[in-house]
Amino acid sequence: MQFTNLANELVLHIFQSCTSIEDVLSLASTCRHFRKVFEGSQKLPVLYSAAEAQFGPLDEAIQIATHNTSQPVHLYRRVPRSFALLKQLLKIGSAAKQWEDMYPAKKWKERFEDRRLLTSDERYRLRRAVYRLWLYSEAFHNPRYPRLTRMHKQNVVERAELLHNWSSVELSEIEDIRLIIRDVLSTQICPSNGTVQRKVRKRFPESNQPLLFNIHLNYPAPVSTAFATHFHTTHQTAPSAKFCPRDATQHYKYMSTPYHEPGGEGWGDDIPHYYVVEDMQKLDPGQIVWLRENAPLKGMVESYINGKGDWFKNNGETFGQTLEWVLQERDEDVAEMRTSIMEEEMGCVC
């Protein structure tokens, strides 16, 4: 029997066995018969089944897409499926998949001989941790929680209620990916002066020209918020010449020219840089991925941050403090958890 003559029930079963949205669309494009089966009443369930296999757990991503201030964030929300919701889930899931790709290089950065691909179970746990950290950022890293109210008892309890939804093992998975995100921020998006100096010397070992750090204090760049409009738009416009994709300017970032000083890409020495990274960790994983790919220069990142408003600056992330609070309530130690994560006894790859 020819493949195109299969009964609709068998064709539908094949569609439901696809493990990615791309596979479903490719299969539906093979012939008119398959297209007709796909466009029938089971189109939405088929797409959700493939999305679950590719980006799952979708229930966790749904909590991000449906979050609103009218309902406590720790309450689990169930919503009917729709194509509009699926479009949002695919956008969130695509960002989580990028963290899957970055995780091995960062996790085993020092012990590169142990570097490997993640198993399907590890990828699932990593995506789940990304979604949960994203939900926390969406709920508590916004203008409703300025710096002066971060330690108010009511706000701390509200944050802790969300973390109480998850076991200590699941919290270790979130902390694991949070540490990876912090490393990406501190070395790629907001590198310190020392990191910039090491990368310049590595790329241009023959250059003896000293770097001019903190030159922006004497010659501040004009403030612009235009870059912020390029993020999270339904139809992204083509970036202008001023805001180029990462690959086009990554090499230029550390090259000294009459028009560019690589020392200006540094975000300060150890102590100032620490507080910069603390602030930047309020961004959700999707925003960090987008900045990594589209804002290779410091001025681009600053332009985006300026568009967030005054509440964002000097107002570090709160997940670490809340995690410590919750673990103390459980008579556990956050330092021991982080040690276990480093030794791969806990976390996404335990």
Buried (B, 14 or more C-beta within 10 A) or exposed (E): EEEEEBEEEEBBEBBBBBEEBEBBEEBBEEEEBBEEBBEEEBBEEBBBBBBBBBBBBBEBBBBBBEBEEEEEBBEEEEEEBEEEBBEBBBBBBBBBBBBBEBBBEBBBEEEEEEEEEBEEEBBBBBBBBBBBBBBBBBBBBBEEBEEEEBEEEEBBEBBBBBBBBBEBEBBBBBBBBBBBBBBBBBBBBBBBBBBBBEBBEEEBEEEEEEBBBEEBEEEEEEEBEEBBEBBEEEEEEEBEEEBBEBEEBEEBBBEBEEEBBBBBBBBBEEEBBEBBBBBBBBBBBBBBBBBBEBBBBBBBBBBBBBBBEEBBEEBBBBBBBBBBBBBEEEEEEBEEBBEBBEEBEBBBBB
